[in-house]
Amino acid sequence: MKYKIVVYMKSLSDALKVRNRQQVKDLVFITLGILSYAVGYTAFILPEQVVMGGVSGMSALLFYAFGFPTGISIAVLNFAMLAIAMKALSRRFIVRTIIGVTIMSVFVSLLQPFFAAHPVITSGEDKFMHVLIGGAMSGAGLGIVFSHNGSTGGTDIIIALLNKFFRMSFGRAMQMIDICIICSSYLLFHSAETIVYGVAFTLVASYVCDYVINGTRQTVQFIIISKEYHKIADTINNKVHRGVTLVEGKGWYSKNDVNILIVMARKYESQEVFSYIKHIDPDALVSQSFCQGVFGEGFDAIR
């Protein structure tokens, strides 16, 4: 009995260490992602007086109209919305949002005066290029944040509230809110061009964000037929650290028995798998196909 308790406590301790390491890793990447967003926002978007969707867009409007610091307005607007929607949101979402908003506010507050004092860093007269660069950096930053279970708050809070009480889809709610914020810039600048730039920023940021998120999750499936199947399977298990499934089959033309290996791996691991197969058996028959998603141990959690 005492031995079982010791084993259980050791397993629990190991699990906590792994969890803590993962949380530290997530926090580091969330910080880097928010830094990327803040640089794109303060260096390329605010100087060009572009209004995008979300709380960042509302903060930009307040800055253009009244000179109110965007870092402070981002924090005030987010925490105000959190207070309103507190009962409708999960504790995990609230904690993640508070962490993300705090880091975002600090970075924006530090970087906005820095880039205002050093405009030569982002100098140039091509406004559209600045919008593209800012959108790409902001989208990449958000993609990194979301890939590591982070949150930057913003209109996500309102969207979660609308979805809970009005059964409105996240995509439709986000589109409605962002369009309203971007179009409201016309009241301040009386220019349709500003709206176009705001839409361009939103499209670029959304595309890059999706690319970053899906790029880390893209998976491939290998079907491998080889006489050296046992060596290939052992190598993939031990060096790529991916599971291998062996299926017994029969070649219909030759009527000979064949052993088929099925392997699931991340896209970035595919070249490594190919190199091992080529080294072991250059004549192996290999089929590679992309998967819409792979869920389970070693891949994405089933949602």
N, C-alpha and C positions, 0 to 999 in steps of 0.2 A: 504494500500500500504506500509506504514511504517512498519507494523507488518511483512509483507512478506519479506521485505528487511532484517529485523533483523533475522528472521528465516533462510534465505538464508546465511547470513554472519556467523551465528552460525554453520550451517551445513558445510560450507566451512572451518571454523576454526577447527572443529572436524576432518574433512577429512585430513587436513594438519597435525594435531597432530598424527593421525594414520600412515600417510605416513612417517613422521619424525621418529616415533618409529621403524617402519619397516626398514628404512634405517640405523638407528643406530644398530639394531639387525643384519642386513646383514653385516655391517662393522665389528662388533665384531667377527662373525663367519668366515668371510673372513680372518681376521687377524689370528685367531686360525688355520684355514686350511693351510694358507701359512706357519705358524710356524711349523706345522707338516711336511709339505713338506721340509722345510729348514733343519730341524733336520735330517730327513732321508737322505737327499742329502749330507749334510756336515759331518755327523757323521759316516755313513755307506757306502756311495758310493765313495766320493772323496778319502778317505784313501785307498780304494781297487783298485783305478785306473780303474773304470768302466765307459764306455761311453754309455749314453742312447740317445734317440732321443730328438729333440727340441733344444731350445736355451740353456737349461741346459747342454745338451750334447756337444754343440759347445763350451760353456764356460769351460766345463771340459777339452776338448781337448786343448784349449788355456792355461789352467792352467798346464796340464801335460807337454806340449811342451815348454812353455816360462815362467811359474810361474806367469802368469797374474792373479790377484785376480778375483775369479769367481763372486763376488758380483758386481764388476764394469763392467765386461764384460757382465753380464746379462742385466744390465741397458743400456749399450752402444748399444748392438745388438738389443734390443727391441725398443729403441727409434729411432734407425736408420731405422728399418723396418717400424715403425709407420710413420716416415717422408716420406718414399717412397710411402706407401700405403694410405696416409692421405685422398686423394680425393675419394678413393674407399670404405672407411669405414664410418660407421655411427658415429655420435657424441657420442652417448651413449657408443658404443663399445670402442671408443678412451678414454673416461673419465674412464671407468671401467679398461681398460688396464693400463693406467698411474698410477692409484691408486694401482692396484695389483703388477705391476712391481716395483714401489717404495718401497712397503712393503717387497717384496721378496728380493730386493737388500740389504735393510738394515739388514734383518734377516741373510742372507747368509754372508754378510760382518762381522757381529758380531759373528756368530756361527763358521765360518770356523777356525779362529785363536784360538777360545776357545777349540774346539775339537782337534785341532792340538797340543795344549799345554797340554791337558788332555786325552791322548789316552786310559788310563786305563778304561774310561767310556764305551768304545766300544771295549775293548780288546778281543782278541780271534783269532784263526787261521782258523776258518771256513769261508772262503770267500763267499761261496754260501749262507750261513745263513745270512751274512751281506747284501748280495744283496736282499734276500727275505724280511728282516726286512726293509731295505731302500725302497724297492718297495712298501711294504704294507703301510708304513708311508706316502710316497709321494702320492700314489694313494688315500689314505683316505683323505689327505689334499686337493688334487685337487677335490675330490668328494664333500667335504664340501664347497669349494669355488664356484664350479659350481652350487650347490644346492641353493646358496644364491646370484645368479646372478652376480658372480664375474668373473674376468678374470685375468690370469697371463701372457697374451700376448703370447710370444714364437712363434712357427710356426703357431699358429692360425691366425696370421696376414697374413702370406704368403698364407695359405690355403684359407682365405677369398678372397684374391686377385686372386688366381688361379680360384676359383669358379666363380668369377664375370666375368672374361674375357675369360676363357677357358671352362666353364661349367663342370669343373671336380668335382666329388663328394668329400666331405670332407674326407670320410674314405680312399678313394684311394690316395688322395693327402697327407694325413697324413702318410700313410704307405710308400709312396715313399720317402718322406723327412726323416722320421725316419730311414729307411733302409740305405739311403745314409750317414747319420751322423754316425750311428753305425758302418757301414762297413769301414768308413774312419779311424777308430781307428787302423785298420790293418797297415796303413802306418806309424803309430807312434810306435806301440808295436810289429808289425810283429808276432801277435799271434791270432789264430782263437778262442782261449779260451776267449779272451776279447770280441769278437763279441757275443759269446754264452751268456756270462754274461749280456751284454747289451740287448740282446733279452729277456732274462729271466726277467730282471728288467722291461722292457716295458710291457711284458705280465702280470706280477704280478700287476704292477701299474694300468694297464688298467682294469683288473678284479676287483680290490678293488675299484677303482673309480666308475665303473658301479654299483657295489654292494651298495656303500654308496648312490649314487644318486637314484637308483631304490628302495632301502630299505626305504627311507623316503617317497617315492611316492606310494608304494604298497597299493592297495585298495582292499577291500573285499565287497561282496554283501551278505546281509542276506535276506532270505525269511522265515518269521515267521508266523506260524499258531497257534493261541491260543485263548481260550475263554476269556482270560484276555488281549486281544489285546489293549484295551484302556489304561490300566495301563502301559503296556509295551511301548506303543507309547509315552505316556506322560513322562515316565522316561528317555527314549532315547533322547527325545527332550530337557528335562530340565537338565539332568545330563551329558549326553555324548555330548550334543549340536550338534546333527545330525538330519537332516530332515528325516521324515518318510512318506511313501506313503501308503495309505490304498486302497486295491483293493478288491472288493466284488467278491466272487467266489462260486462255488458249488462243494461239494465232490461227485464224480460220484458214488462211492460205496454206500455211505449213503444217497445220494440225499439231504443232508442237506446244507443249506447256511453256508458259512465260510467267515471269514474276514482275509485277507492276508496282512501282513506288509512287505514292501520292504525298506531296509535300506542300504545306502552306507556309508562306514566308512573306515578310515585308518586301516592298518593291526595292528598297535600297539594299536588300540582302541577295537579290536575284543574281547579280554579277558574281558574287562569291560562290553561290551554288553552282553556277555554270562553270566556273574555273575548276572547282573540285571534280565535277563530272567529267570535264574534258581531260583532266590529269589522270583520272582512274580509267575511263573508257571513252576514247575519242569517237567510237562508233556507236555510242548509246543513242537511242531514240528519245528525244526530249520534246515535250509539248509544254508551252507556257501560256497561261491565260490570266487576264486580270479579273479580280473579283470585286463585286460591288461592296462587299464587306465580309469580314470574318470575325466572328464573335466567340468568346470563350477564353480559356486559359492561354496566356501568352499573347492575346490580341485584345480587341475592344470588349468591354463589358456589355452584356445584353441589357438594353434599356427598355 
